Amino acid sequence: MENIRSLPRFKRIALSFGPAWIISAVAAGPGTTLSVAKAGGTFGYDFLWVIVLSVVLAFVCQYMAAKTALIGGQGIVGIVREKWGKEFATFVALDALIVIWLCNVVLLKVLVAVTGFVTGIESPLWGILFVALFYGLVAHGGYAIIETFCKLIVSLLVICFVATLFIAKPDLGAALTGLIPDLSHFGKAEVLMMTAIMGGSIHVTILSMQTYTVHERGWTTKDLPLALADTAVSLLGAFGLYCTAIYLTGASVLHPAGIQVANLFEMAEAIKPLLGDYAYGFFCLGIWCAVFSTIMPTFIAAAYVVGDQMNRKMVPEDKMYRLIILIGCLIALPGAFLPGKPINLLMIMLALAFVGTPLFVGIFMKLLNDRSFAQENKNGILLNIGGATALGVTVFLGIKWVWQLV
């Protein structure tokens, strides 16, 4: 780390980037991909303001997560334990674990569905094979090459969406109008869609992960400017481009054709102007890789949370680490046998995961405005405005969605 700090500023930043890029890669998973495309296909350009808002709030929340972790010197559970006691820390840990493992259940369902479609062999038994593979790769630290390959394929898929925009030629006037919030028609469908989109970019899994990944990088409070730059470029830049390109493609290609993405594979129609009949196969490969590269880091996130609760560092050589990975794999396994359409389960999963988000955002806001904790690194006005907006949006949508569900 010291050698990196001795380099010129630009090179130091470029070489040091990392934690938020891992988070943005997890956030840019199948749930976000499908919910954003479905929003474009269903509402046209009218929901563009939701996409922009979700990206901005994702940046704010992830930076607050990194800032909290760097100031506190440990992960979120450990910080809460020191500040408010063991009982509350246990509650926070359980909240994170429930959301993480819920996501894994649904992600395995999606992976099995896509595999069945591609191979022509539709069987829940694929889940047993994948769970065994996940355990072998994650528990023994050997998944890096496969994850790199998966992210390469997903990146190519995003490039296809961006390239399709040049063919589809979105209506810029309608897109600009879509940046203006319209709450006159805000029924159950709109609330679920907005909650799912927000749930893909701001949820407990990635917020908790961020508090651990910055420490894996070896950062301290001296690296707060670096954490800010890392989060801005990855979330506002890469993740923002990802979401906007997919949404505008859905709005300009799927919506005029009346395609509202009722299943996983209708979304392939969005890149058909570019790839023709190859769109379906390439899209399936991209979604498969997106699930594969998203689900594995979440198993690790669960191990980090448990280790933090036990005040014990988790590494692949640790038997406890491997046990937690095994437990996560076994919890995910029933997902392969779940009934229902994968896309509907993804939307509900994102919405449910989002319900626990206000707790974490509230914790970050409380700590970062507490001088005894943050000292000279207290939140400024802009970050507080962003944090208050994130807290207000998450609370409002969470309550409204649960109320409408009941």
Buried (B, 14 or more C-beta within 10 A) or exposed (E): EEEBEEEEEEEBBEEBBBBBBBBBBBBBBBBBBBBBBBBBBBBBBBBBBBBBBBBBBBBBBBBBBBBBBBBBEBBBBBBBBBBBEEEBBBBBBBBBBBBBBBBBBBBBBBBBBBBBBBEEEEEBEBBEEBBEBBBEBBBEEEBEEBBEEBBEBBBEBBEBBBBBBEEBEBBEEBBEBBEEEEEEEEEEEBBBBBBBBBBBBBBBBBBBBBBBBBBEBEBEBEBBEBBBBBBBBBBBBBBBBBBBBBBBBBBBBBBEEEBBBEEBBBBBBBBBBBBEEEBBEBBBBBBBBBBBBBBBBBBBBBBBBBBBBEEEEBEBEBEBBBEBBBBBBEBBBEBBEBEEEBBEBBBBBBBBBBBBBBBBBBBBBBBBBEEEBBEEBBBEEEBBEBBBBBBEBBBBBBEBBEEEEE
